[in-house]
């Protein structure tokens, strides 16, 4: 069984400040990990993925995440927040390989608010 | 290339009715998955189909069913609708060994 816990349902930062969104996972097998972003009334867009290669993963829009097996964490960061980053962010886990990409377990989501 | 397309975008039904939601994957994607996203929660996995075969099913009652057609499009059917079925239903497609691309969803409201 797999699960994801996102710490903090709401995070608020000022424009230009560091963004840190926390994700911890539980998995009995080597996981693949993902971060998705959802803007209002839209589907989910993939930001980045970890698939057992480099532990520091760079994604789109300046986001990156680091896989830490010892801490079972996959936190999402961005050095400088933009107003356009305001959205809901979801961490997700799947089993490694093949069609398992199609069976994602999502966290509850974190709403990011960016203040001018 | 067109993304994942879902229809309809919005739907209103009453309790006890049946509904069919449709999804067209990105061209060349053979895997289609369905998710239910209740307001304020993360998406919950319902089904995955690959090459027209069911590859996984989430913890949903038998009122939920799906199928995939030879052109890889898919339908999700829900019978005997309950108020709790009100949600955004997301379809996602992917090629083998690649992450999913999501559609914008169908928002289903049950009165």
Boltz contact constraints between the chains, C-beta under 6 A:
constraints:
  - contact:
      token1: [A, 42]
      token2: [B, 104]
      max_distance: 6.0
  - contact:
      token1: [A, 43]
      token2: [B, 90]
      max_distance: 6.0
  - contact:
      token1: [A, 43]
      token2: [B, 102]
      max_distance: 6.0
  - contact:
      token1: [A, 43]
      token2: [B, 103]
      max_distance: 6.0
  - contact:
      token1: [A, 43]
      token2: [B, 104]
      max_distance: 6.0
  - contact:
      token1: [A, 43]
      token2: [B, 105]
      max_distance: 6.0
  - contact:
      token1: [A, 44]
      token2: [B, 102]
      max_distance: 6.0
  - contact:
      token1: [A, 46]
      token2: [B, 99]
      max_distance: 6.0
  - contact:
      token1: [A, 49]
      token2: [B, 99]
      max_distance: 6.0
  - contact:
      token1: [A, 90]
      token2: [B, 42]
      max_distance: 6.0
  - contact:
      token1: [A, 99]
      token2: [B, 31]
      max_distance: 6.0
  - contact:
      token1: [A, 99]
      token2: [B, 50]
      max_distance: 6.0
  - contact:
      token1: [A, 99]
      token2: [B, 55]
      max_distance: 6.0
  - contact:
      token1: [A, 101]
      token2: [B, 94]
      max_distance: 6.0
  - contact:
      token1: [A, 101]
      token2: [B, 99]
      max_distance: 6.0
  - contact:
      token1: [A, 101]
      token2: [B, 100]
      max_distance: 6.0
  - contact:
      token1: [A, 102]
      token2: [B, 31]
      max_distance: 6.0
  - contact:
      token1: [A, 102]
      token2: [B, 33]
      max_distance: 6.0
  - contact:
      token1: [A, 102]
      token2: [B, 48]
      max_distance: 6.0
  - contact:
      token1: [A, 102]
      token2: [B, 94]
      max_distance: 6.0
  - contact:
      token1: [A, 103]
      token2: [B, 45]
      max_distance: 6.0
  - contact:
      token1: [A, 103]
      token2: [B, 48]
      max_distance: 6.0
  - contact:
      token1: [A, 103]
      token2: [B, 56]
      max_distance: 6.0
  - contact:
      token1: [A, 106]
      token2: [B, 42]
      max_distance: 6.0
  - contact:
      token1: [A, 106]
      token2: [B, 43]
      max_distance: 6.0
  - contact:
      token1: [A, 107]
      token2: [B, 42]
      max_distance: 6.0
  - contact:
      token1: [A, 108]
      token2: [B, 42]
      max_distance: 6.0
  - contact:
      token1: [A, 109]
      token2: [B, 42]
      max_distance: 6.0
